[in-house]
């Protein structure tokens, strides 16, 4: 099996004669920088060793989709886990480890970039751990270090709630004043420790003030694991042009998020229209858009999903703004209810390779977007 190998910081390619996009896709190192299958399926007891009829992710579909490196997000809702979040994180890691122990011939934990080529050459998937939410360290650098020792290679500083040491985008946007926003002194200490450990700082979900505080003090390039372009879809979870320029200057990477609501400004209106047409007077119009979507039959959910072209539009825009070396993939599968048409689950990743070719991207550039850029920033963070 041919592959694009990432050795040191050099990309070396083996010539690919076949024009078939599936062959080309198989020859890439495909890295998805964010997937929530632990909280969605593994922790509730679903066996992802087998193909599931629910969710976006399981090992058979990862293999079918040609995914070589999967980042498994560890997540806990701040409101639910105001105490015990560190234990909850470890419970999730325990659950993931059981999956790995059951499938040693298919998937193996990677703690270092140097592990990647070896794992892939053995025909296995490399599992990487990301912690989505600083609440899980409970303000403790010792807990941060323990999670790093267990294999966590990035920490998303916040989810949708403020922490005592960092503020979140979902909260920051509600007030114009910068008072109390950004990193506290404790937060700055946590950032310095992450740099020291070689742990990537993930700024998806982070407030704008937090974003710039980190950019200012971090000695390593930062990751924005699953966010898009605010210029195309205005949302606090997406990055505006000023942030994108700062990310470019920092040398960081942004992973495109597959959620229809972060890709397409017409998505919510489309869901509401389909719900209204389908349920008419029997509908419950107090439901959120997310819950309305969940009530729709599968064919109407598909119709509501963002066209694949919107994802390509975000990739195009991000490449123009930050450069081809700074865009990656962070699907958010199993953390979203509505993926783009044609990317319904992890088995569909070859469709993205095909779409990138159809947009005019070269093999080299597709290799960067689909995996090399994520591996590069990870390596640059390692000590």
matplotlib code that plots the C-alpha trace (Angstrom):
import matplotlib.pyplot as plt

x = [0.0, 1.4, 1.2, 2.3, 4.8, 5.5, 9.1, 10.7, 9.1, 9.5, 6.7, 7.9, 5.6, 5.5, 4.3, 0.6, -0.3, -4.0, -6.4, -9.2, -9.9, -10.4, -6.9, -5.5, -7.4, -6.0, -2.5, -3.0, -2.5, -6.0, -6.2, -9.4, -8.6, -11.9, -14.5, -16.9, -17.6, -16.4, -19.2, -21.7, -21.2, -18.4, -19.1, -22.9, -21.8, -22.0, -19.2, -17.6, -15.6, -18.7, -20.6, -23.3, -26.6, -26.4, -23.9, -21.2, -18.3, -17.1, -14.0, -15.4, -16.5, -13.1, -11.4, -13.9, -13.3, -9.5, -9.0, -5.4, -5.3, -8.4, -8.4, -10.9, -12.3, -12.9, -15.7, -17.8, -20.6, -19.5, -22.9, -23.4, -19.8, -19.2, -17.4, -15.8, -14.9, -11.4, -12.7, -15.2, -12.3, -10.5, -13.6, -13.8, -10.1, -10.7, -13.6, -11.4, -8.6, -11.0, -11.8, -8.1, -7.4, -10.1, -8.9, -5.1, -4.9, -6.9, -6.3, -3.4, -2.8, -0.3, 1.4, 4.1, 4.3, 7.0, 4.5, 2.3, 4.3, 4.9, 1.2, 0.1, 2.7, 1.2, -2.1, -3.7, -5.4, -3.6, -5.8, -4.9, -6.5, -7.8, -9.4, -12.3, -12.8, -10.4, -13.0, -11.6, -8.3, -10.3, -7.8, -4.9, -1.7, -1.1, -4.3, -3.2, 0.1, -1.8, -4.0, -0.9, 0.7, -2.3, -1.9, -3.8, -2.1, -4.3, -6.5, -9.4, -9.3, -13.0, -16.3, -19.3, -18.9, -16.4, -13.8, -12.1, -9.0, -10.3, -13.4, -15.5, -16.7, -20.3, -20.2, -17.8, -20.1, -22.9, -21.0, -19.1, -16.8, -13.5, -13.5, -13.0, -12.4, -9.4, -6.8, -6.3, -2.8, -3.6, -4.6, -1.4, 0.5, -1.6, -0.6, 3.1, 2.8, 1.2, 4.1, 6.5, 4.8, 4.5, 0.7, -1.2, -3.4, -6.8, -8.6, -11.9, -14.7, -12.3, -13.4, -11.8, -9.9, -8.7, -7.7, -5.4, -4.1, -2.9, -1.5, 0.5, 2.1, 2.4, 5.8, 4.3, 1.9, -1.7, -4.5, -8.1, -9.3, -12.9, -13.9, -14.7, -14.7, -16.9, -16.8, -18.9, -21.0, -21.0, -20.9, -18.9, -17.5, -15.9, -12.9, -13.0, -10.4, -8.4, -8.1, -7.2, -4.4, -3.1, -3.3, -1.3, 1.4, 1.5, 2.0, -1.1, -3.7, -7.5, -9.5, -12.7, -15.8, -18.5, -21.5, -24.1, -24.9, -21.3, -21.1, -24.3, -26.2, -29.4, -29.3, -31.5, -34.1, -34.2, -34.7, -37.5, -39.2, -39.0, -40.3, -43.2, -44.1, -43.8, -45.6, -47.9, -50.3, -49.1, -45.6, -44.1, -42.7, -41.2, -38.5, -35.0, -33.7, -31.5, -34.5, -36.7, -34.0, -34.0, -37.8, -37.5, -37.5, -34.1, -34.9, -35.8, -32.7, -30.6, -32.4, -31.7, -28.0, -25.6, -24.5, -21.0, -20.0, -20.4, -17.6, -15.4, -16.2, -14.9, -11.8, -11.2, -11.6, -9.4, -6.7, -6.8, -6.6, -4.1, -2.4, -2.4, -0.1, -2.6, -5.8, -6.8, -9.8, -11.7, -15.0, -16.8, -18.5, -20.7, -20.7, -23.0, -26.4, -26.2, -23.1, -22.9, -24.5, -22.1, -20.3, -22.8, -20.3, -16.6, -16.9, -17.5, -14.1, -13.1, -15.9, -14.0, -10.9, -12.9, -14.5, -11.1, -9.8, -12.8, -12.1, -8.7, -6.5, -3.3, -2.4, 0.2, -2.3, -4.9, -2.4, -1.7, -5.3, -6.3, -3.5, 0.0, -0.8, -2.2, 0.8, 3.1, 1.7, 1.7, 5.4, 6.2, 4.6, 6.6, 9.6]
y = [0.0, 3.4, 6.3, 9.9, 9.6, 12.4, 12.2, 14.9, 18.0, 16.8, 15.6, 12.8, 11.3, 8.1, 8.5, 7.8, 6.6, 5.9, 8.8, 7.1, 9.3, 6.2, 5.1, 8.5, 8.7, 5.4, 6.7, 9.7, 9.9, 10.9, 12.6, 13.7, 16.1, 15.9, 13.1, 12.7, 9.0, 8.3, 10.3, 9.5, 5.7, 4.2, 5.4, 4.5, 0.9, 0.6, -1.6, 0.3, -2.8, -3.6, -1.6, 0.4, 1.5, 4.7, 7.5, 8.5, 6.3, 2.8, 0.9, -0.8, 2.6, 4.2, 1.5, 2.0, 5.7, 5.3, 7.2, 6.6, 8.9, 9.6, 12.1, 10.9, 13.8, 13.5, 15.8, 16.7, 19.2, 21.9, 22.3, 18.6, 18.0, 21.0, 18.5, 15.2, 16.3, 14.9, 11.5, 11.7, 12.4, 9.3, 7.2, 8.1, 7.2, 3.9, 3.2, 4.1, 1.9, -1.1, -0.6, -0.5, -3.6, -5.4, -4.5, -4.4, -5.6, -2.6, 0.4, 1.5, 4.6, 7.0, 9.3, 10.8, 11.7, 9.2, 6.5, 7.4, 5.9, 2.6, 2.2, 3.0, 0.7, -2.1, -1.5, -0.1, 3.2, 5.5, 6.7, 10.1, 11.7, 15.3, 16.8, 19.0, 21.4, 22.7, 22.0, 18.4, 19.5, 21.1, 24.0, 21.6, 21.5, 18.1, 16.9, 18.3, 16.4, 13.2, 13.5, 14.1, 11.0, 9.0, 10.2, 13.5, 15.6, 18.6, 20.5, 22.5, 25.3, 25.8, 24.4, 26.7, 28.0, 30.2, 28.7, 30.6, 30.8, 31.2, 32.6, 30.9, 32.3, 31.5, 33.7, 36.4, 37.4, 38.3, 41.3, 44.1, 44.9, 43.1, 43.2, 39.7, 38.2, 36.1, 34.3, 34.8, 34.5, 30.8, 30.4, 31.8, 29.3, 26.5, 27.7, 27.8, 24.3, 23.0, 24.5, 22.8, 19.4, 19.6, 19.6, 21.4, 24.3, 24.1, 27.4, 26.1, 27.3, 29.9, 33.5, 36.1, 37.7, 34.2, 33.5, 36.6, 36.1, 32.6, 33.8, 36.4, 34.1, 30.7, 29.8, 27.1, 27.2, 26.7, 24.5, 25.4, 21.9, 22.2, 25.7, 27.5, 30.9, 33.5, 35.6, 32.9, 31.8, 34.3, 32.4, 32.7, 29.2, 30.3, 32.5, 36.0, 37.4, 39.1, 35.8, 34.0, 36.4, 36.0, 32.2, 32.5, 34.6, 32.1, 29.2, 27.4, 25.2, 25.4, 22.1, 22.5, 21.5, 19.5, 20.9, 22.3, 25.2, 26.3, 25.9, 27.3, 30.5, 29.1, 25.8, 26.8, 28.4, 25.3, 23.0, 25.2, 25.3, 21.5, 20.9, 23.3, 21.7, 18.1, 18.5, 21.5, 22.1, 19.0, 20.4, 21.7, 25.1, 25.6, 23.1, 24.3, 23.9, 21.0, 19.2, 20.0, 18.5, 15.3, 14.9, 15.0, 11.7, 10.7, 11.9, 15.4, 15.5, 14.9, 17.7, 20.0, 19.1, 21.7, 21.0, 19.6, 22.6, 24.8, 22.8, 23.3, 27.0, 27.2, 25.3, 27.6, 30.7, 29.4, 28.5, 32.0, 33.6, 31.4, 29.4, 25.8, 24.8, 25.9, 24.1, 20.6, 18.4, 18.4, 16.8, 16.9, 13.7, 12.3, 15.8, 17.2, 16.1, 17.5, 16.8, 17.9, 15.9, 13.2, 13.2, 11.3, 9.4, 8.6, 6.0, 8.9, 10.7, 9.6, 11.9, 14.8, 13.8, 13.6, 17.0, 18.6, 17.2, 18.6, 22.0, 21.9, 21.1, 19.1, 15.8, 17.6, 20.2, 17.6, 15.6, 18.6, 19.3, 15.7, 15.0, 16.5, 19.9, 18.4, 16.1, 19.0, 21.2, 18.3, 17.7, 21.4, 21.2, 18.2, 18.6]
z = [0.0, -1.0, 1.4, 1.7, 4.6, 7.0, 8.0, 10.1, 8.5, 5.0, 2.7, 0.4, -2.2, -4.0, -7.6, -8.0, -11.5, -11.0, -11.5, -9.4, -6.4, -4.2, -5.0, -4.4, -1.1, 0.0, -0.6, 1.7, 5.4, 6.5, 9.8, 11.5, 14.3, 16.2, 16.8, 19.7, 19.4, 23.0, 24.6, 21.9, 21.6, 23.5, 27.0, 26.7, 26.0, 22.2, 20.7, 17.9, 17.0, 15.0, 12.4, 14.2, 12.8, 14.9, 15.1, 12.7, 13.8, 14.3, 13.4, 10.3, 8.9, 9.9, 7.8, 5.0, 5.0, 4.9, 8.2, 9.3, 12.4, 14.5, 17.3, 19.9, 21.9, 25.6, 26.6, 29.6, 29.9, 32.4, 33.9, 34.5, 35.7, 38.0, 40.2, 39.2, 35.7, 36.0, 36.9, 34.1, 31.7, 33.0, 32.8, 29.1, 28.6, 30.4, 28.0, 24.9, 26.2, 26.4, 22.7, 21.9, 24.0, 22.2, 18.7, 18.8, 15.2, 14.0, 16.2, 18.4, 20.7, 19.3, 21.8, 19.5, 15.8, 15.3, 16.2, 13.2, 10.3, 12.3, 13.1, 9.6, 8.0, 10.2, 8.5, 11.7, 12.7, 15.0, 17.9, 19.3, 22.4, 22.6, 25.8, 24.8, 27.8, 30.4, 33.1, 33.1, 34.6, 37.5, 37.6, 38.4, 36.5, 38.1, 36.5, 33.1, 33.4, 34.3, 31.2, 29.1, 30.5, 29.5, 25.9, 25.6, 23.0, 22.9, 25.3, 24.0, 26.6, 27.0, 25.8, 25.8, 29.4, 31.1, 33.4, 36.3, 34.1, 30.5, 28.9, 26.1, 22.8, 23.6, 26.7, 25.5, 22.6, 25.0, 26.4, 24.7, 27.6, 27.8, 31.6, 33.0, 29.6, 28.4, 30.4, 34.1, 35.6, 36.3, 32.7, 31.5, 33.7, 32.2, 28.7, 29.6, 31.1, 27.9, 25.9, 28.2, 27.9, 24.2, 24.4, 21.6, 22.7, 20.9, 20.6, 19.1, 21.5, 23.0, 23.3, 21.2, 24.1, 25.2, 21.6, 21.5, 25.0, 24.0, 20.6, 22.5, 25.1, 23.5, 22.2, 20.0, 17.1, 18.1, 16.9, 16.2, 15.9, 14.6, 13.4, 10.1, 8.5, 10.2, 7.0, 5.3, 8.3, 11.1, 14.4, 17.6, 16.9, 13.6, 13.1, 11.7, 9.3, 12.0, 13.9, 10.8, 10.1, 13.7, 13.3, 10.1, 11.8, 14.6, 12.2, 13.6, 11.9, 11.7, 11.1, 9.2, 11.1, 9.2, 11.1, 8.7, 11.1, 11.0, 7.2, 5.8, 6.8, 5.4, 7.4, 10.3, 8.1, 5.9, 8.9, 10.2, 6.8, 6.4, 9.9, 9.3, 6.0, 7.3, 10.7, 9.9, 12.8, 14.6, 15.1, 18.3, 17.5, 20.9, 19.9, 19.1, 15.5, 16.7, 18.1, 15.1, 12.9, 15.1, 14.5, 10.7, 8.8, 7.2, 3.7, 5.0, 7.3, 4.2, 2.4, 5.4, 5.5, 4.0, 0.5, 0.3, -1.7, 1.4, 3.1, 0.0, 0.1, 3.7, 2.8, -0.2, 1.9, 4.7, 2.2, 0.7, 4.1, 6.0, 3.3, 2.2, 5.1, 7.8, 7.0, 8.2, 9.0, 12.3, 11.4, 14.8, 13.8, 16.6, 18.1, 15.5, 14.3, 10.7, 8.5, 4.9, 2.1, 1.0, 4.3, 6.4, 8.5, 8.7, 5.8, 3.4, 3.7, 0.1, -1.1, 0.4, -1.5, -4.7, -4.1, -3.4, -6.7, -8.5, -6.9, -8.6, -5.6, -6.4, -4.8, -2.7, -1.4, -0.7, 1.3, 3.4, 4.1, 4.7, 7.2, 6.8, 8.3, 11.5, 11.9, 11.2, 14.0, 16.4, 15.7, 16.1, 19.6, 20.7, 22.9]

ax = plt.figure().add_subplot(projection="3d")
ax.plot(x, y, z, "-o")
ax.set_aspect("equal")
plt.show()
